[in-house]
Amino acid sequence: MIIKRKIKKEITEHLSAREITLIAGARQIGKTTLLLEIQNELLQQGEKVLFLNLDNDSHLPFFQSQEMLLQKIRLEIGEDGYVFMDEIQRLENAGLFLKGLYDRNLPYKMVVSGSGSLELKEKIHESLAGRKRIFEMMPVSFQEFANFRTGYKYETRLPLYFETEKQQTLLMLNEYLNYGGYPRIVTETRSSEKLKLMDEIFRSYVEKDLVYLLKIERPEVFQLLIRILASQTGNLVNYSQLASQTGLSVPTLKKYLWYAEKTFSISQITPWYSNTLKEITKSPVYYFHDMGLRNYSVNLMGNMELNQQYGFVFQNFVWLLLKDMLRWKNHTLHYWRTTDKAEVDFVISKHDSVLPVEVKYGIMDKPAVSRSFRSFIEKYNPPEAWLVNRNFEHEITINQTRVMFLPFYKLMAFST
């Protein structure tokens, strides 16, 4: 049984556009599998499709020049059709190469994918300005994971399933928080194999993206950096301290962090502030795109209960839910900290208001609000505030703010 990916519908709908459809994402996140699914559907519809993979050495000669590629295309599918190009980051000057093809106004729809290297994220982005739409493919989301785990029996009634089968929902959450959403790990049933697969995924990422493509000279230091960030999930990053821990200069450290972001390992969120004198305005907070990768980095994949780090991982998980919820919306996601140590995990900044979001992993049975959360509400009077947790749903009012206690799965309703 395949894992149905929500992004597939968006990509399929874009096939009718002249722009290049560009799918970017981490290695082994499911891009090739998705392309093959779309290719098979097109073939079943009677369309002509050529699939080329630059990881296949026999396909590389066709990319020596645009003319050689066009000759291959015409040989295989004639004068119109779809051309799929996978692992495009292996092509030197890929952006200029694709730009040249696009500007010839050819009768072919180009669908391109590649791992999150700088070649893909930067040079292609610059060269193809106005000529492409980027679809960023992330690990399997919890919603996709839950549908897969339940055999798609409740695909149209998943919110009702979460409400009804609360114990099963928490068991699935526990598995997801431990192992994350890489497709091969989701479909593997044996815990020992999941660990081996993640080891292979991480080594492939370091060796192919970081060493081969980005020419990082000290991959072992990069791995140490990832481990430190994983152990500090949700905490403020002090660049000087992190540079000292890794033995890197601050400029090199920032470059490595930038590489980690551009290869879809981590993302940073910045502080929200209105009073720059009393609130922290510089230090970012980093979160991981995949909990399995994060846990593997600190040797806790599948063994989270041994270290009591569920709270930090759950906070990372809620960041993923919020990030998905805010996709295509003109809102930004931040955190809030003050010099007096008051803090709120997330602040969604809207056009004319803010929405504070506090995360609590522990089981709740009554409404309880932390002093920091209450401080933010009383200071800024937001129309609404959320306290996201595992199980408890309730609503209270503080001053004029509607404070909603939301089980985590309620956030998915806002992103559909």
FENCORRA-V402161 format. One line per field, one symbol per residue. ss: DSSP state (@ for helix, = for strand, . for the rest). A space follows every 50 residues. Layout:
ss = ???
//
This chain:
ss = ......@@@@@@@@.....======.....@@@@@@@@@@@@@@....== ===...@@@@@@@..@@@@@@@@@@@@...======.@@@...@@@@@@@ @@.....========..@@@@@@@@@@....======....@@@@@@@@. .......@@@@@@@.@@@@@@@@@@@@@@...@@@@@...@@@@@@@@@@ @@@@@@@@@@@@@.....@@@@@@@@@@@@@....=..@@@@@@@@...@ @@@@@@@@@@@@...======.......=.....====..@@@@@@@... ...@@@...@@@@@@@@@@@@@@@@......=======....=======. ...======...........@@@@@@@@@@...======....=====.. =======..@@@@...
//
